[in-house]
Amino acid sequence: MPQPTWTAVDDYFNHLLVEEDAALLAAAATSEAAGLPPHQVAPNQGKLLHLLALMQGARTILEIGTLGGYSTIWLARALPDGGRLVTLEADPRYAAVAAGNLARAGLDGPVDLRLGRALDTLPRLAEEGAGPFDLVFIDADKPSNPDYLEWALRLTRPGSVIVGDNVVRDGAVTDAASTDPRVQGVRRFTELIAAHPRLTATTLQTVGAKGYDGFTLALVTG
């Protein structure tokens, strides 16, 4: 099916099932106006993250890759009173936009936005005794996905959920000879999940307003 059809189907279901309020719309608009790359999740994907966090009963959430804070808002709104979300962003400009969006949404209290490379920030979280996190959303630079998975496992518990976004790469993930480090990062990430004795997982291909991609869902079992 062509892209316009995928987008139209998303629009149909979003109109009926997904409510983007002023804060979410402003987060998307502010990110676009600031020139941030259009990599945030689609509205229905944001709602999916929200539902996953609710079904998980998540009180603690870790997000690796904040961008403009759009997905952060969806996730943080699933937290109960006293819940906490830690989100990691390497780019100061992106973090500044996200901070404004989170404040506008009234979420700067339960959300702890950490600036710096995630591979520098994650060890500090471990040193602080942060976690275990009930849900981890990995949506940052794909070459580092294997390292993010390792840290996610250190910072979770049996029953925690790990979600990896953008894993299909328009189908390029099937190319073992790809020279794209993003593709190789996703492939290694998937191979590590498949071989790990503490994880059970699946990957779903998706089409929609964001094109052709997919996400991986993993459950920490032991």
MOSULNOR-V571033 format. One record per pair of residues at least 6 apart in sequence whose ideal C-beta (glycine too) atoms are under 6 Angstrom apart, sorted by the first residue. I is the first residue (numbers start at 1). J is the second residue. If there is no record, write none. Layout:
BEGIN
i: (I	I)
j: (J	J)
END
This chain:
BEGIN
i: (6	6	7	10	10	14	14	18	18	18	20	23	23	24	26	27	27	27	27	27	28	30	31	31	34	36	36	40	40	41	42	42	42	46	46	49	49	50	50	53	53	53	54	56	56	56	58	58	59	59	60	60	60	61	61	61	62	62	62	63	63	63	64	64	64	64	64	65	65	66	66	66	66	67	68	68	68	69	69	69	72	73	75	76	76	76	76	79	83	84	85	86	87	88	88	88	89	90	95	99	102	102	114	118	119	122	131	132	132	133	133	134	135	136	136	137	138	138	139	142	142	142	143	143	145	145	146	146	146	149	149	152	156	158	158	160	161	162	163	164	165	166	167	167	167	167	168	168	168	169	170	172	172	173	173	193	193	193	198	198	198	199	200	200	201	201	202	203	203	204	205	206	206)
j: (207	208	209	208	209	43	44	43	44	47	43	104	105	73	104	68	69	70	73	101	70	101	68	97	97	68	94	67	70	71	208	209	210	71	74	74	75	74	78	75	78	135	78	134	135	161	134	135	83	134	84	133	134	75	85	135	86	133	136	72	87	137	88	118	138	140	148	139	140	72	87	89	98	94	97	98	101	98	101	102	87	105	85	85	107	110	111	110	110	110	111	112	113	114	118	121	95	117	115	113	108	111	121	140	147	151	155	156	157	155	156	160	161	152	162	163	148	164	165	182	185	186	181	185	185	189	188	189	192	189	192	162	220	220	222	220	219	218	217	216	215	213	186	203	214	216	205	213	214	183	212	178	183	183	186	199	201	218	220	221	222	218	219	221	216	218	217	214	216	214	214	213	214)
END
